[in-house]
Amino acid sequence: MTKVGKIWEHFTKLGVIEGYKQERAKCNRCPFTCASTVLRCEEHFKVCTNTSIEILKEYFGEEFERPRFNVFG
């Protein structure tokens, strides 16, 4: 499985939700929802405080460090 497909192990696709133009996705570790794009999901995944650094390193690589500021929610 490619990295692109792996993000969906950590997010659930919600489909179209009233009030939004794009399909939505929900983080499986917290209540956060966002546009159902790999880029947007990865932005949140990097800063989700409910995701362990071990899981993040497994996904992004051993050199990954959690960003110091949560600018993506």
C-alpha positions as CSV (number, residue, x, y, z in Angstrom):
1,M,0.0,0.0,0.0
2,T,1.3,3.4,-0.9
3,K,1.6,6.2,1.7
4,V,-1.4,7.9,0.1
5,G,-3.6,4.9,0.8
6,K,-2.2,4.5,4.4
7,I,-3.7,7.8,5.6
8,W,-7.1,6.1,5.5
9,E,-5.9,3.8,8.3
10,H,-6.0,6.9,10.5
11,F,-9.1,8.7,9.1
12,T,-12.6,7.8,8.2
13,K,-14.2,9.1,5.0
14,L,-17.5,10.7,5.9
15,G,-18.6,11.7,2.4
16,V,-20.6,14.9,1.6
17,I,-21.9,16.6,4.7
18,E,-24.5,19.4,4.6
19,G,-22.8,22.8,4.7
20,Y,-19.6,21.7,3.0
21,K,-18.7,21.6,-0.7
22,Q,-16.0,18.9,-0.4
23,E,-16.3,15.4,1.0
24,R,-15.2,15.3,4.7
25,A,-13.0,13.0,6.8
26,K,-12.7,12.4,10.5
27,C,-9.6,11.7,12.5
28,N,-9.9,8.2,14.1
29,R,-8.0,9.5,17.2
30,C,-10.0,12.7,17.9
31,P,-13.2,14.6,16.9
32,F,-11.4,16.7,14.2
33,T,-12.9,16.7,10.7
34,C,-11.5,18.2,7.5
35,A,-11.8,18.1,3.8
36,S,-11.3,14.5,2.6
37,T,-7.9,15.1,0.9
38,V,-4.7,13.3,1.7
39,L,-2.8,16.6,2.2
40,R,-5.3,18.1,4.7
41,C,-5.5,14.8,6.6
42,E,-1.7,14.6,6.8
43,E,-1.5,18.2,8.0
44,H,-3.8,17.4,10.9
45,F,-2.2,13.9,11.5
46,K,1.2,15.6,12.1
47,V,-0.1,17.7,15.0
48,C,-2.9,15.4,16.5
49,T,-2.0,15.2,20.1
50,N,-3.8,11.8,20.4
51,T,-1.4,10.2,17.9
52,S,1.8,8.8,19.4
53,I,5.2,9.8,18.0
54,E,5.8,6.2,17.3
55,I,2.8,6.0,14.9
56,L,3.8,9.3,13.3
57,K,7.4,8.0,12.7
58,E,6.0,4.8,11.2
59,Y,3.9,6.9,8.8
60,F,6.3,9.8,8.0
61,G,9.7,8.2,8.6
62,E,12.0,7.8,11.5
63,E,13.4,11.3,11.2
64,F,9.9,12.9,11.8
65,E,9.6,15.4,14.6
66,R,6.2,16.7,15.7
67,P,5.8,20.4,14.8
68,R,6.2,22.8,17.7
69,F,3.2,24.9,16.8
70,N,-0.2,23.5,16.0
71,V,-1.3,25.7,13.0
72,F,-3.5,23.1,11.3
73,G,-5.9,22.0,14.1
